[in-house]
């Protein structure tokens, strides 16, 4: 396996996570492709031009380039992107063919899957799909998607030679909702960059962020209903400690983002905790480690989460996580050992588990050590090795034929 064409239509691996549609998927694509490049795979990531003035091509490092594809206005809303998929697909095809072809096409998210489906047939190469989120899974969490998206995902699943999931829980959920696919399911767990995300001096981190000595709770993520910043605020109020601070790192995302941010700010005032909540703009990815180290507890109250990179990065920094008991969070958080899993996003249960950690220093230290030790098993190089083997395996098997 020498060459891989990676598709990330709706969000660029070079974009700031936490801004607009940028989040864990940006990090996933950037870091995993870099690790593949280090392993000798020549990788080109194709993403839509999302801002005027971007260079046509960015060489990130040897064997790793990002190509910006003009398809629609740069500021086009995510909900309208299906209309530019054909244009994106044609231009990606032209670039692949004019640059010597590819051995595999790897689509990230369903919009990229639409393009990948066409490219597979045009070039007769294997299609690997990583969906990151599934429409039916989101619907279970109370975030229904369009029938067009669900239909498209079903078609992409039916033509994918391999489908990558992040953990056994995501595999279980996928097969329970979609059945056994014609292609192979590959478990490729995300990693963490341990050079940045590792235990460190909490006092130094707090000094750098101008924080005091009281309890610090942390929420990191895009501000949208799915991610649950409102639950984090409600949990702070339920905790009932006037010396506690909640830091919310992230920006408004999606069509409901600004409305959700306004709602969360109003909620802090209504619950009487406005002075205890600090809203922080999205930060460069490596800077987040300082926030993780400064926190006593990281909250991940997402309605659904295919993996939960924030939880893994927090664990790598030795910070216990209290998370909703869904998706990949069931794999990352060991209940009672590295943090707590809360059923049904209940703020009073979140508050109770937060209090357990804050009130028992010995427990907090044990959880910190266990979380960091567990996170060390997740590396991007291991993820790339798994994916590279999956790619190579596809060359010896017949292509999946569309259902």
C-alpha positions in Angstrom: 0.0 0.0 0.0 1.8 3.1 -1.3 -0.8 5.8 -1.8 -3.9 6.9 0.0 -6.5 9.5 -1.0 -8.1 10.7 2.2 -11.4 12.7 1.9 -12.5 15.2 4.5 -15.0 17.3 2.5 -16.7 19.4 5.1 -13.9 20.2 7.5 -10.2 20.7 7.1 -7.6 18.9 9.2 -5.8 22.3 9.2 -8.7 24.2 10.7 -8.8 25.2 14.3 -10.8 22.6 16.3 -13.7 24.0 18.2 -14.4 26.6 15.5 -17.4 26.2 13.2 -17.6 22.5 12.2 -14.1 21.8 13.4 -13.7 19.3 16.2 -12.3 15.9 17.0 -12.6 14.8 13.4 -10.1 17.5 12.4 -7.6 16.1 14.9 -8.3 12.5 14.0 -7.7 13.1 10.3 -4.6 15.3 10.8 -2.9 13.0 13.3 -3.8 9.7 11.7 -2.7 10.8 8.3 0.6 12.1 9.7 1.2 8.7 11.4 0.4 6.9 8.1 2.9 9.2 6.4 5.5 8.4 8.9 4.9 4.7 8.2 5.7 5.3 4.5 2.2 5.8 3.0 2.0 8.7 0.5 -1.1 10.5 1.8 -3.1 13.3 0.2 -6.0 14.7 2.1 -8.7 16.4 0.0 -10.8 19.0 1.7 -13.1 21.8 0.4 -11.8 25.3 0.2 -13.3 26.8 3.4 -11.7 30.2 3.4 -10.7 32.6 0.6 -7.0 32.9 -0.1 -6.0 29.4 0.9 -3.1 27.8 -1.0 -4.1 25.1 -3.5 -1.8 22.7 -1.7 -0.1 22.5 1.7 2.8 20.1 2.3 2.3 19.4 6.0 5.3 17.1 6.1 7.0 14.5 3.8 4.3 12.1 2.5 1.5 14.3 3.9 -0.2 17.0 1.8 -3.5 18.7 2.0 -5.2 19.8 -1.2 -7.9 22.4 -1.2 -10.7 21.8 -3.6 -12.9 24.7 -4.9 -16.5 23.6 -4.6 -19.1 26.2 -3.8 -18.7 29.4 -1.8 -16.1 29.1 1.0 -18.6 30.1 3.7 -21.4 27.8 2.5 -23.4 26.3 5.4 -22.8 22.7 6.2 -26.4 21.9 5.5 -26.0 22.9 1.8 -22.9 20.9 1.1 -24.6 18.0 -0.5 -25.2 20.3 -3.5 -21.5 20.6 -4.2 -20.5 17.0 -3.7 -20.5 16.3 -7.5 -18.2 19.2 -8.2 -15.9 18.2 -5.3 -15.9 14.6 -6.6 -15.0 15.6 -10.1 -12.1 17.8 -9.1 -10.7 15.3 -6.6 -10.8 12.7 -9.4 -9.0 15.0 -11.8 -6.3 15.6 -9.2 -5.9 11.9 -8.4 -5.6 10.9 -12.0 -3.2 13.7 -12.9 -1.0 12.8 -10.0 -0.5 9.1 -10.7 -3.6 7.6 -9.1 -4.2 6.1 -5.7 -4.3 2.6 -4.1 -7.2 3.3 -1.8 -9.7 6.1 -1.1 -10.6 6.7 2.6 -13.7 8.8 3.2 -14.3 10.6 6.5 -18.0 11.5 7.4 -21.0 10.7 5.2 -20.5 13.7 2.9 -17.0 12.5 2.0 -18.5 9.0 1.6 -20.8 10.3 -1.2 -17.7 11.4 -3.0 -15.7 8.3 -2.1 -18.5 6.0 -3.4 -18.2 7.6 -6.9 -14.4 7.7 -6.9 -14.3 4.0 -6.0 -16.2 3.1 -9.1 -14.4 5.6 -11.3 -10.9 4.3 -10.4 -11.7 0.7 -9.3 -10.0 1.1 -6.0 -11.1 0.0 -2.5 -13.3 2.4 -0.4 -12.7 2.7 3.3 -15.2 4.7 5.3 -15.0 6.3 8.7 -18.3 7.9 9.5 -17.4 9.5 12.9 -21.1 9.8 13.6 -24.1 7.9 12.3 -27.5 9.3 11.7 -29.3 6.5 13.6 -27.0 6.8 16.6 -27.6 10.5 16.8 -31.3 9.9 16.6 -31.1 7.6 19.6 -29.5 10.5 21.5 -32.2 12.9 20.6 -30.5 14.5 17.5 -32.4 13.2 14.5 -30.8 13.8 11.1 -32.4 14.1 7.6 -33.8 11.1 5.8 -31.4 12.0 2.9 -28.4 11.5 5.2 -29.7 8.2 6.5 -30.3 7.0 3.0 -26.8 8.1 1.9 -25.1 6.4 4.8 -26.9 3.2 4.0 -25.7 3.3 0.4 -22.1 4.1 1.4 -22.1 1.3 4.0 -23.4 -1.1 1.2 -20.4 -0.2 -1.0 -17.6 0.2 1.5 -14.9 -2.4 1.4 -14.0 -1.6 5.0 -15.7 0.5 7.7 -13.6 1.8 10.5 -15.0 2.2 14.0 -13.2 3.5 17.1 -14.0 0.7 19.6 -16.0 -2.4 20.3 -18.9 -0.4 21.6 -19.2 1.5 18.4 -19.0 -1.7 16.5 -21.8 -3.2 18.6 -23.9 -0.2 18.2 -23.3 -0.1 14.5 -24.2 -3.7 13.8 -27.3 -3.4 16.0 -28.6 -0.5 14.0 -27.3 -1.3 10.5 -26.7 -5.0 10.5 -23.6 -6.8 9.2 -22.1 -4.8 6.3 -20.8 -6.5 3.2 -17.3 -5.1 3.8 -15.1 -5.7 6.8 -15.4 -3.8 10.1 -12.0 -2.6 11.3 -11.5 -1.2 14.8 -9.1 1.7 14.6 -9.0 3.5 17.9 -7.8 7.1 17.8 -4.6 8.0 19.6 -3.2 10.9 21.6 0.0 12.9 21.1 1.7 12.1 24.4 4.4 14.6 23.7 1.7 17.3 24.4 -0.9 15.4 26.5 0.8 14.1 29.6 0.6 14.7 33.4 2.1 17.9 34.5 2.3 20.5 37.2 -1.3 21.5 38.2 -0.1 24.6 40.0 1.9 25.8 37.0 -1.0 25.2 34.7 -3.3 27.2 36.9 -0.9 30.0 37.2 -0.6 30.2 33.4 -4.4 30.4 33.1 -4.8 32.8 36.0 -6.8 30.4 38.1 -7.0 30.2 41.9 -6.8 27.2 44.2 -10.5 26.3 44.3 -12.0 23.3 42.4 -11.8 23.6 38.6 -14.2 21.9 36.3 -13.5 21.8 32.5 -15.7 21.4 29.5 -14.0 21.3 26.0 -16.1 21.1 22.9 -18.1 22.9 20.3 -21.1 24.8 21.7 -24.1 22.9 20.2 -26.9 21.0 21.8 -25.2 17.6 21.1 -22.2 18.4 23.3 -24.1 19.4 26.4 -22.4 22.5 27.7 -25.8 23.3 29.4 -25.5 20.0 31.4 -22.0 21.1 32.6 -23.5 24.4 33.9 -26.4 22.6 35.6 -23.9 20.2 37.2 -21.9 23.1 38.6 -25.1 24.6 40.0 -26.1 21.2 41.5 -22.6 20.9 43.1 -23.4 23.9 45.3 -19.8 25.1 45.8 -19.2 28.8 45.5 -15.4 28.2 45.3 -15.7 26.0 42.2 -15.1 27.3 38.7 -16.3 25.9 35.3 -14.2 26.6 32.3 -16.0 26.2 28.9 -13.5 26.1 26.0 -15.1 26.1 22.6 -17.1 28.2 20.1 -20.6 28.2 18.6 -21.0 25.5 16.0 -23.6 24.7 13.4 -26.9 26.3 12.7 -28.0 26.1 16.4 -24.6 27.1 17.8 -25.1 30.8 18.6 -28.6 30.1 19.9 -27.1 27.4 22.2 -24.3 29.7 23.4 -26.8 32.4 24.3 -28.9 29.8 26.0 -26.0 28.5 28.1 -25.0 32.1 29.1 -28.6 32.8 30.1 -28.6 29.5 32.1 -25.6 30.6 34.1 -27.4 33.7 35.2 -30.7 32.0 35.9 -28.9 29.4 38.1 -26.8 32.0 39.9 -23.4 30.7 38.7 -22.5 33.3 36.1 -19.6 34.5 38.2 -18.3 30.9 38.4 -18.3 30.2 34.6 -15.5 31.3 32.3 -16.1 31.1 28.6 -12.9 30.7 26.6 -12.5 30.9 22.8 -11.3 27.7 21.0 -7.6 27.1 21.7 -4.8 25.6 19.5 -4.9 21.9 20.0 -1.7 21.5 21.9 -2.6 24.4 24.3 -5.5 22.4 25.6 -3.1 20.3 27.6 -2.6 23.2 30.0 -6.4 23.4 30.6 -6.6 19.6 31.2 -3.7 19.8 33.7 -5.3 22.7 35.5 -8.7 20.9 36.0 -9.7 18.7 38.8 -12.4 17.0 36.7 -13.3 17.1 32.9 -16.9 16.9 32.0 -18.1 15.2 28.8 -21.9 15.2 28.8 -22.4 14.6 25.1 -25.7 13.1 24.0 -23.8 10.7 21.7 -20.1 10.2 21.1 -18.5 7.7 18.7 -15.3 7.9 20.6 -14.7 11.0 22.7 -11.2 12.4 22.0 -11.6 15.0 24.8 -12.0 12.3 27.4 -8.9 10.5 26.1 -6.7 13.7 26.1 -7.9 14.5 29.6 -7.0 11.0 30.8 -3.6 11.3 29.2 -3.0 14.4 31.3 -4.0 12.5 34.4 -7.4 14.3 34.9 -10.4 12.2 35.9 -13.4 12.4 33.6 -17.1 12.4 34.4 -19.0 11.5 31.2 -22.3 10.5 29.8 -22.5 6.7 29.5 -22.7 6.5 25.7 -20.7 5.3 22.7 -17.0 5.3 22.9 -17.0 7.0 26.3 -18.0 3.5 27.7 -14.6 2.3 26.5 -12.4 5.3 27.5 -13.8 5.9 31.0 -13.4 3.0 33.5 -16.2 3.7 35.9 -14.9 4.1 39.4 -11.3 3.7 38.3 -10.4 6.5 35.9 -13.6 8.6 36.3 -17.3 8.0 36.4 -20.0 7.3 33.8 -23.4 8.9 34.3 -26.6 7.5 32.9 -29.0 9.9 31.1 -26.9 13.0 31.4 -28.3 13.7 34.9 -26.9 16.9 36.4 -27.4 15.7 39.9 -25.5 12.5 39.2 -22.8 14.5 37.5 -22.6 16.7 40.6 -22.5 13.7 42.9 -19.6 12.1 41.1 -17.7 15.4 40.8 -18.1 15.8 44.5 -16.7 12.3 45.2 -13.5 13.3 43.3 -13.2 16.7 44.8 -13.8 15.5 48.4 -11.4 12.5 48.3 -7.8 13.5 47.5 -6.6 9.9 47.6 -9.3 8.8 45.2 -8.5 11.7 42.9 -4.8 10.7 42.9 -5.6 7.0 42.2 -7.9 8.0 39.3 -5.3 10.4 37.9 -2.6 7.7 37.8 -5.0 5.1 36.4 -6.3 7.4 33.7 -2.8 8.4 32.5 -1.7 4.7 32.5 -4.7 3.7 30.5 -4.3 6.5 28.0 -0.7 5.5 27.2 -2.1 2.5 25.3 -3.6 4.8 22.7 -1.1 6.1 20.2 -1.5 7.4 16.6 1.3 5.2 15.4 -0.6 2.1 16.6 -3.8 3.4 14.9 -1.8 4.0 11.7 -0.4 0.4 11.9 -3.9 -1.0 12.2 -5.2 1.1 9.3 -2.2 0.3 7.1 -2.8 -3.4 7.6 -6.5 -2.9 6.8 -5.5 -1.1 3.6 -3.1 -3.9 2.6 -5.7 -6.5 3.3 -8.1 -4.9 0.8 -5.7 -5.5 -2.1 -6.0 -9.2 -1.7 -9.9 -9.3 -1.6 -12.6 -8.7 -4.2 -14.3 -5.4 -4.1 -17.6 -5.1 -2.4 -20.3 -4.8 -5.1 -23.0 -2.2 -4.3 -26.2 -3.7 -2.9 
